[in-house]
Amino acid sequence: MGRRLTDRTPTITEQSNSIESAISAELRAESRTTAKAFVKVFAKVMSAVAMLSHKLVEHVARQLFVATAQDKDNNFLGSTINPLTAWSELVGVTRMDATAARLTVTVKAQQIGATLPSGQQLINTRTGVIYVPISNTVLSASDTLVDIIAISDRSGGDGSGLVGNMEVGETLDFANPLSAVQRTATVSSILETAVEAETSDSLRQRTATRYTQRPAGGSLADYRIWSREVATVDGAFPYTGLPGVVDLYISTNTDDRIPSQSVLDAVLASVQYDVSGLASRRPLHAFVNVLPVTVVDLTVTVNGLESQDESGLQTAINDALDQYFATLKPYIEGLDVAPRYDTASLVEISAIINTVCKARDSSFFNASLTDSATNTALLEYVLNTGQVATATVIYV
């Protein structure tokens, strides 16, 4: 009844036929109708049992590797375990929770000197998300700035995640209007862009990376690992400056790539403390400067674009170039490996535009690259210390 190991689980029919053939061969029952019927029924019953065994072995085998471990609770011998979480925690990687949006709004004060309490609710009528002031705020001017945070949403959640994000200029209404302020407040700036809870794929990738890049007492790789434990951080670029000083530049996955002060503070804390709150990371003699990256804006000028759908083509080119510039990052010797992604190249930019045009049966004459700040024509631009790049695309 033995089977050769295969790369798939046999079906119930295959299991049943195998069991029936094996028993029939032993009993030589093919010519006896009653015995043959019994063997068929017995084989079908046992095939279901064998299938359960196959499935159990396959399930357990998947949990043995980070790449295939399930990201949901499993019951093992009376204990509830999330296999992917268990693998992650073994190397100090924890799932990043969803964060709540923090905004600054302009409140129109009608009673100067009055206090806006921290529990006063404001509602985004478009999304149903409720916000409250982070602290009591004295209405010191007719236009008073108030910092608020999302706390709940229509689904019964706590308001965290992308649903809480708003744009500058959008408005909120006070749930219970006060005589001291006008009913409507306007978003004036973004303190912290909210993100969703970390996905299974992201947690799996960070865990696999940690197994191959173990912390080594304050190496360059350690600072990158520690920084990326903070939500929204997508780039960490450590440099050794003066003796005993580390300059750590941070970029985020937000539209402007610039981290907020709260993100920089969180990175500094992550560099200092492990997930248990112990100061087991930054070497005692190292002083760390956590800094935002510098964004260099480059202008790409596309000449002679010809298409039956010029608007759609421009959108496609813009998207392709956004993806290209998002991959550019400073190269750090000893930390990054080939190929390098620290150079914005006119040749590569032209090739991207050409590929998009061909896919849409369109054409263009040529493209040029300039430094937006100095209007200097460039064939390429190499990112310097702590720089990332964005592109302004012009069509002429």
Number of C-alpha atoms within 10 A of each C-alpha: 9 7 8 4 7 7 5 8 14 16 14 19 14 14 21 24 15 17 23 23 17 16 17 17 11 9 12 13 16 14 9 9 10 10 14 18 13 12 22 17 13 15 23 19 14 16 23 16 13 18 19 13 12 15 13 12 12 13 14 13 12 15 18 14 14 20 14 14 20 19 18 12 13 13 9 10 6 7 8 11 14 17 22 23 22 17 21 21 14 11 14 14 23 18 19 18 15 17 21 24 24 23 25 22 25 19 24 20 23 16 15 16 14 15 15 19 14 16 12 18 19 25 22 19 11 9 13 16 24 25 30 22 22 18 14 15 17 16 22 14 14 15 16 18 21 23 22 24 22 28 17 20 19 12 9 8 11 17 25 23 19 16 19 27 20 20 12 13 13 13 19 23 18 19 15 11 14 13 11 17 22 15 17 17 24 18 21 19 17 19 18 21 22 24 22 16 15 16 13 15 11 12 20 24 13 20 25 18 12 17 15 9 13 13 18 10 13 16 13 21 20 19 26 23 20 23 28 19 20 20 22 22 21 16 20 27 25 26 19 12 12 9 9 12 14 19 18 25 23 29 27 21 16 16 7 10 22 20 23 18 14 11 24 23 15 17 26 21 18 22 24 19 16 16 13 8 10 9 15 14 19 22 15 11 9 12 14 21 16 23 22 21 22 18 16 17 15 24 21 21 17 20 15 13 18 14 16 10 11 13 10 12 22 20 11 16 21 18 11 17 21 16 12 18 19 16 13 19 24 21 21 15 9 8 12 12 10 6 7 12 18 20 18 24 15 18 13 13 21 18 13 15 23 19 16 18 20 11 10 16 13 17 19 16 10 13 21 17 26 21 17 15 10 8 11 11 13 15 11 16 17 17 20 14 17 23 20 25 25 20 22 15 16 14 11 8
